[in-house]
Amino acid sequence: MELNKRQEHILQIVKDNGPITGEHIADQLNLTRATLRPDLAILTMSGFLDARPRVGYFYTGKSGMQLLTDSLKKIFVKDYQSIPVVVGEGISVYDAIVAMFLEDVGTLFVVDKNSLLVGVLSRKDLLRASIGKQELSSIPVNIIMTRMPNITMCMKEDLVIDVAKKLIEKQIDALPVVKETDKGFEVIGRITKSNITKAFLALADESI
């Protein structure tokens, strides 16, 4: 977040004199308390300053990067996950390609008859299976999918920043959001690179 000159001046006053009341800050700037109220509110909400009743404002000691890190640690998967596209493990590669095209997604999650996660299909998996002379309608997806326990997953309570690290580390486009049950993992959502981009853009908009 970029501060204007008056906000930077206020920040310096609080650094040098805090805790300090709004009235005393206003006196040093030869301005009214009402004039400063919006600037103090922005600095407080952004995390540069903190305020205590009958004490005044004080500097939190956090840099802009530290404040950004703090904000990232408050963004959870549940806030940005989208609806998963799920297919049964018995469908063919051909049907999986059709489903991926119709749903306009890059990843399909494969479940068993109990609706529990057993595999993941990516564009690369389906493209690899399409190369050659195989009859795609006769090849079941469970032959080519990534199987448990080699599936990278996340839960709705996970931080988006941690999921972003997993996507980069594994070089994949999406993760299933799962809920653990007695029998396995139920797919309740998906988090993609696009979801994470939306989260970061929302954070950037809040900081402007």
N, C-alpha and C positions, 0 to 999 in steps of 0.2 A: 504494500500500500504506500502511495506517495503522499507525503504530508505537505501542506502549504506552509508558507513562511511563518504565519502566525501560530500554527500548530507546532512547528518546530521550536518556536520561541517559548511557547507554553511548556513544551516538554523539557526544555533546558532549565526553565525556572523551577519546575518541579524537581528535576534532578538535583539542582543546587540547594533547594530550600525545603524539600518535602520532609514530612507531610505539611501541606500548605492548603489553606482554604481557597475556595473559588474567589472570595472577595479580595484576598490578598494578591492572588494572581492578577485579577482585574486591576487592582491599584498599581501594580508594577508596569502594566501595559497601558495605563491611562484609558481604560475602557470600562464599560459597565458590565456587571455580572451577566445580564441578559444577553449582551453581545457575545460573550464568551461561551454561553451555555451549549450551543451546537458543537463548537470545537471540543469542549471538554467531554461531551457525550460521545463524539467520534473516537477520541483518544482512549476513552474508557472502554467502549464496546470493542475496539480493535485490540485491546489488551496491552497497550503501551502504558496506560495509567490504571491504577485502582483507586477506589474511594471508600472511605469509612465515615459513617455518620459522626458528627461532632469532632472529627479528627482532621479530615481533609483529603487531598489527593497526594498520592505518592507514586514514584516511578517503579514499575515492575522489574526493570532490569533486563527485559527481553528485547532482543533485536528483531528486526522484521523477519529474518529467516526463522528464528525461534518461534515467533508467532504463527508463521505459516505452518511450521511443523506441528504446533499445537492444534491448529485447525484441521490438518490432515488426519490427526489422531482422533478426530470426532466424527469422521465420515465412515459409516458402516455399510456393509454389503446390502443389508435389508432396505436401505434408503434408495438404492439405485438398481437393484436386481430386476430382471425382466422375466417374462414367462418362458419356461423352457419348452423346447420342441423335443418330444419323447417318441421313440419308436420301439416296437417289440423286437426281441432278439431273433425271432423267426422270420422276419421280412427279408426280402432279397436286396442285393446291392442296387439293382435297378430301381426298386421301390424307394430305397433310401435316397438315391439321387433325385428322384422325382419330389420326394418330401422336402429335401433341402432346397430345391429350386422353388417350389411353391411357397414355402415358408420364408424364403429369402434369408437364410441363416448360414453360418459357416460351420456349425457344429450340431450334431444330433446326439442325444443321450439315449442309450439303449437300456431297456428295463426287462426284467423277467415277468413271469405270469403273476407275481405278487407285487408288481410295480416297484421293484427294488432295482437300484442301479447295478448293472453288470458290465457296461461298456460305454465307450465314447467313440463316435465317428467324426472325423474331420474331413474337410475338402480333400486334403492330401491323401487320406486313406481311400476315399472313393475314386479319386483320380488314378491312384496307383492300381486299383483293382480294375479300372476301365481299360488300362493299357494291355493289349493282347487280343486274343481271339476267344476269350471266355464268354460264355452265355451269362450275362449279368443277372438275368431273371432266375437263374438256377443256383446262384451263389448266395448263401445266407450271410448276413452281416456279421454274425458271430465268428466268422472265420477271419475277417480282416480288422475287426474293431480292437481298440486298446481295452484290455480287460483289467478287472480288479485283480491284484491290489496296485496296479500300475497307473491308476487314475488319480490325477491331481484334483482335489475337491476343496470346497470352502463351505463355511456355514454363515448364516445371515448375521451373526454377531461379530464376524471377522471384520477387520479394518480394510477399507478399499485399498489403502496404500500397500498392505501386505499382499493382497490379491494381485495388484499390479506387479509386484516383485516376482510372484510366482509365474505370471504370464510371460514375463521377460525371461526368467530363468529357464522355463520349460519350452519357450518359443512356441506358444500356443495362443489361440485367439479367444478362448472362452473356458470358463470353469463351471461345472454344475454346482449349484447351491443345494446342499443336502441337509436332511434331518436324520439323525441317527435313531434307529429303532432296534428292537430286540433281534430282528432277523437280518438287518442290513441297513443300507442307506436309501432313503426316499428322496427323490429329486423334487425340490420345491421351487426352484428358480434357476436362473443362469446369470452370470456376470461376464461381460465381454469387454474388449478394448473400447468399444463405443460407449458402454455404460460408464467406464472409468473416465473417459474423455469428458462426458457430460458432467460428472462429479467435479472434475478439476476446473472445468469452465464455470460451473456454478460458484465454486470457491473464488475464482478470479473475479467474477462479477460482484461478489460480496465485498471484495477488497478494493474495488475501484472507488 
